[in-house]
Amino acid sequence: MNRKEILIKEDLMALLTNILAVLKPRQQEVIIKRYGLDGAKPQTLAQIGESFSITRERVRQIEEASLERIKKDAKEIFGPVSQILLAVIQDKGGVVSDKDLMEFLFSEIEQTKRDLYAQITRFLLVLEEKLSKIKENDLFREGWRLSSIEEDLLKEIVQALINILEEEKKILTPKELIEKLLKKDNFKSHPQKPRLTQKLLRGCVDIASPIKKTPEGKVGLISWPLVNPKTIRDKAYFVLSRIKKPMHFREIAEAIKNHNFDKKSVTVQTVHNELIADPRFVLIGRGIYGLSEWGLEKGTVPEVIEKILKEANRPLSKEEIIQEVLKTRQVKRTTILVNLQANPKFKRTPEGYYILEY
């Protein structure tokens, strides 16, 4: 049985009851409310103060005193569980985001228990002296680190990762990003280089709040439209970039809805209007759009045929023209033939080839 399985089989509720038993009733209530140990959302100092008709500072003092009291008996009460949590975080390189840790530990248990187990675990992590909480800010997601790993080191690593992405201006795999970091002069000769393990650096990638993972497992800056699209245009570009084939605007609208980017409503007409107005998208058939970066070009079928004949600078057969048009337009062969035969710009030679009539 691995550490994860052992932890899940522990009776965390019984363990919590034993821990809180050393506290007075009001202390217990403050800790329960503060850490959401009843399954409710954790409350702020001000919210708890209001419910007790005391100041937030007084609540803070009660919380601090309660934690100190618990820690006196902590090792005896929850020592085995604490060691499991410590080992899990060590296995992950010594730094892990709270979300990733809780998903790793409790993703397999039923939803009704998952949130409560996570809240109890967070409380136990706070009590472990060998661990420190990483507060959410502009640089970090909420997470946990071994106390032996200085936060300043994590800041240095995360900022360097962000700088590399800003320099590269493209999405990278975590492995590529870490390799580029280790090639930087200041990291080649870093005074703490032995501690810069692949696991630690991967943990820093995961905990960096300006960095976000794509569905393919690559990473980029959260400010990039291709990583974190905000507008309809960017969402459409996101969808087509991942599908990698032209789609009807109705299909694009449906894909945007299914992706659940956010709670904003999406209408088919809005998507169509945005696709028409953005040069990144090319209409290649009736309502079918692709990306201009795929080599697709705007223009009617006659305009495409004219361009093909100009670039060829020689007579082309009917089949050659059809094949060239189909490379950039998703239309029926008959549509190409009709335009080829009906447009006076295209002259058929006695040999059956086509040239431009100037």
N, C-alpha and C positions, 0 to 999 in steps of 0.2 A: 504494500500500500504506500503510495507516494504522499508527500507532505500535504498536497492539496486535498486528497481524499481523507487524510487524518483530520484536517481542520474542519471539513464539512461534517464529519461524523461527531465532532465535539458538540456537546450541549452548550452552545454559546449563551443561551438565555439563563441556564442554571449558573454558568460561570459569572455572568453579569450580576445576578442576584447575590452571589457570594461576595463579589467585589463591593457592591453598594451597601451591603449589610453593615459595614464598619462606619457608615455615615449616619448622621441624624436625619430625621424625616425631611426637614427643609433642604438640607444639603443634597439629599437624594433627589428631591424634586428639581432643584436647580440643575444638577448634572444631567438628569433625564431630559429636561427641556432643552438644555444647551447643546446636547449631542444627539438629540432625536432618538433616544434609546427606547422610546415607546412606539417607534415606527412613524412618528410625525416628523415634519420638517424641523431641523434644528432652529432654535430661536436665538435672536440677538440678545445682548445684555439689556438693551432698552426694553424689548418686549417682555422679558422675564421680570425686569424691575417693575414694569407697569402692573403685571399680574400679582406681584407681592406688595405693591405700593412702597417700593424702596428705590433708591437711586441705582443707575447702571454700575456706578463705581462699587456700590455695596455688593451687587451681584458678582462683579469681577472678583472681589475679595473672597466671597463665599466659594466661588468656583476654584480659585487658587488654593485656598485652605483645604478644600475637599480633595483635590488632586494630590496634594502633599500627603494627606492622611491615607489615601488609597495606596500611594506608592510605597508606604512603609510595609504593607503586607502584599504588595503586588507580585513579587517573585514567587512567593509561596502559593498564591491563589491562581495566577494565570501564567506561571513560568513556562510550562510546556507549550502552550499556545503561542506565547510571545516568541519562543525560540523558533517555532515553525514560521511565523511571519517574518522574523529576522532572516531566516535562511532563504525564504522565497525572494526577498528583496536583494539579498546578497547574490543569489543565482542570476538576478536580472541586472547585475553590474553595480548595484548599490544605489541606483536612482530609478524611480518609476513613477509614472503619473498615477493619480488616484483612480482614474477611470479604468486604465489598463489593469491595475492591480485587482480591483474589485471584479472586473469581467473575468480575469484569469481565475480568481478564487471561486466565484459564485455563479458563473454563467450557466452551469448545469443544474442548479437547484430551481425549484419552483418559484415563480415570480413573487408570490405572496410573502415568501420568506427572504427573498434576495435583498430587498432594500433594508430590511431590519438587520440582517446579518452584516451587511456592509456598514451600517451605522455603528453596530457594536464593535466591529473590527477596527473602524477608524478610532473609536474611543480607546481600544486596547493599544493601538499604535501610538497614541498620544502618551500613554503611560510608559512606553518602552524608552528607557534613557539612551539606548544605543541608536535610536532613530530620531530624526527631526522632520517636522512637517515643512513642506515647501508651499508657501502661500501663493495664491494666484495673483499675478501682476502682468505688466506689459511684456515681461520676458519669459515667465514660467506659467504653465498650467499647474493646478493644484496637484501636489504629489508628495512623495516621501523619499528621504535619502538617509543613508547611513550617516550618523553624526560625525564619523571620521572623515567624511568627504565634505570639504568646506564649500559653502554656498558660493564663495567668490570664484572657486574653480569652475563650478557649474555655469556661473554667469559668463566667465571668460570663454568657455566652450560654446555655449549657446550663441553668444554674440558673434563668434567666429563663424559658426554655421550659417547664421543669417547673412553675414557679409559675403560669404561664398555664393549663396543663392542670388544675392543682389548683383554680384559680379557676373555670374554665369547667365543670369536672366532666362533660365530654363528649368524645367522639372528634372529632377535627378532621382535615382534610386538611393535609399539610405546608404548603401555600400559605396556608391560613387561619391556621395557627399562626404562621408567619413574619410575616404581615401584622399580627397582633395584637402581636407582639413589637416591630415597627418603629413601632407607634403608642404604645408606652410612652414616657413623658416622658424617662426616662433614656437611651433609645435614639434618640429624635428629635434630641437634642443630644449624642449620644455623641462624645467626642473622636476616636474612630477610625471614625466613621460611613462615610467613603469606603471603608473596607476591609470593611464589612458587606455584601458582595455576596450575591445570592440563592443562589449556589452555595456560598459559605462557610456561610451560615445553614442551608442544606439539609444540608450535611455535618455540622453540629452536631446537627441533628435525628437523623440516622442514627447518630451516634457516642454519643449520650446513652444510657447504660445503663438509666436508669429509664423510657425511652420505647421503646415497641414498635409495630411496624407491624402492622396488621390485614391479612387476605387481600385486602381491597378497596383497600389502599394508604393508608388513613387511619392516624392515630397516636393513641395514648393512653398512659396510665401502665401500666407492666407489672404494677402491683399491682391494677389493675381487673379484675374477673372477666370482663367482656366483651372484654377485650384478651388476658388470659392466664388463662383459666379453670383452676381447680384441682380443684373438686369435681364430682361427677356432675351436680348441679343446674346449676351454672354452665356446664358443657360442653353440657348440653341446651339451656340458654338461648342459648348461643353459636350452636349449630346452627340453632335455630328463627329466631333473629334474622337469620341470613344466608339461609336458605331462603325466609323470608317467607311461609310457608303452613303450615297444620296438617299434622301427620305422625302416623302410628301410632307407638306407643312402641317397637315393634320396629325401625321405620325410623330412629328417633332413636338407638337403641342402635347400629345399624349405622353411622350417620353419625359418631357419636363415635369408633367404632373406626377408621374410614377416615381420620379427621382426624389420627390419631397425635399427640394432645396430649402424651402421655407413655407410659410403659411399664406403667401401671396397668391391670389387667384390667377389662373392662366386661361385665356380664351384663344380659340383657334384664330379668330380674326386678328387679334393683337399680335400673335406670333407671325402670321402672314405679313402684316404691315411692317414689322421689325425686320424680317428677312429681306423684304424688298428694299428697305432703306440702308442696309449695311453692305458695304463692298466685300466683306468677307464671305458672303453667300452668293451663289450663282444659281439662277433658275435654269435648269437643264432639261426640263420637260414640263408637262402640265402640272403645275403645283409642286414639282419635285426640285429640291435644292441640294446642292453640294457646296463644298468649300473651295474658294478660289485658290487656296494653297495646294490643292490637289492638281492644279493645272487646268482647271475648268475656267471657261471664259464666258462673259456675258455676251448677249447678242442673239438676234433671230437666226433661224436656220439659214436663210439666204446670206446673212452677214458672215456666218461661220463658213459656208461654202466658198464665198468670195475670198475670205482670208486664206483658206486652204489652197485655193488655186493660185493666189498671189505668191504665197510662200513656196509652193512647188515649182513655179516658174517653168512649167511644162504641161502638156496635155495630160489629163488624168482620166482613167476609166471610171465608169459609173460605180463599180465595186470599190475602187480605191477611195473615191469621194465618200461613199457611204461609211466605210470603215473609219475614215478620219473624223467624220462628223460624230460618229458614235463614241469616239474616245472622249469627247467633251460634252455631248448632249445626250440625254436619255429620251429619245424620240423613236417613233416607228420608222422602219425603212421606207414605207410608202410616203410618209411625210417628207422625207429627204428627196425622194424621186419626184414628187409633185413639184416641190420648189425648184429642183434642178431643171425640170422640163418646162415649167411655166414662166420662169424668170428670164427676160430677154438678155440679161447680163451674161448668161451662161450659154455659150454656143457649142453645138455638137458638130464635131468634124466628120468628114466622110468615113473616117476609120472607126467612128463610134466613141471617140474620146471627147472630153469637154475642156474648153478654154474660156478665158474671160473675153467678153466683147467690149472693147473700149470705144 
